[in-house]
Amino acid sequence: MPPILSACLVMYRCEDEIDVALRCIQNADLEVSVFLSDNSPEELTAERLKWAFPGVVVIPQDKNVGISRAHNSILPQLQSKYHLMLDTGVSFHPSLLRRMIAYMEAHPNIAVLSPRFFNEAGEELFFPRKQLSIRYLAGSALSGFGGFFLRWQHEYTMADQNVEMPVPIDTAPIHFMLIRTEVFRNLNGFDPRFFRLQEDADLCRSIRDNRLGSIVYHPEMQVILRQEAKSNLLFANHVHSFKTVARYFIKWGITW
């Protein structure tokens, strides 16, 4: 029987950064099928990892095909019940994966389960959890001015709420997204038109609109995202990618 859980990490010039995440999976108290989708075939990192972490399956890409296509490339090989997409800069406790799966097993209506993020200093990291809109986009870009911009950003990331219990959310960040494999397969994965940004918001919107299940944030499930990894992923930097944001609004419509 295949493991109940599979996991995919997208490699792109990550060098030794990925080792921590793979070690966390290796130390987890359940078996995981691990896939590495290699978006930097000109490097030798994948060859090193084959030796350092026996059992991982490397899916080489011809070039950097983007986050969405890289994750989608492993769909034909997935035999698990649950699938984890995580960033190479993430680390977590060995019991986390088992606890998250147990929670989803107890709540079959959940399609995606999202954890709470911290940096290495123990500070909480707030990612978008509401549906993308014009005001939330402005809030993320201009939060440094304070006032209603900062308030909009806090609403968008739910930083203005003291969430102590699992709650439904609109969007789960791709940095650590646990999804039912059947749901991921039913949608044919991510929309490949989203190269690197908004692919998680788009996937979650598809899940909700197709009524495939709930997207839930669980504050007791916690992971660490290293700051150097996070610095390239902050949504405040994403708003400058006009084409990606425009593509999202063209597909789903503009909301204030």
Beta strands, then each sheet from edge to edge (+ up, - down):
strand 1: 5-11
strand 2: 32-38
strand 3: 57-60
strand 4: 82-86
strand 5: 90-91
strand 6: 110-118
strand 7: 124-125
strand 8: 167-168
strand 9: 176-180
strand 10: 214-225
sheet 1: 3+ 2+ 1+ 4+ 9- 6+ 7-
sheet 2: 3+ 2+ 1+ 4+ 9- 6+ 10+ 5-
sheet 3: 3+ 2+ 1+ 4+ 9- 6+ 10+ 8-
end
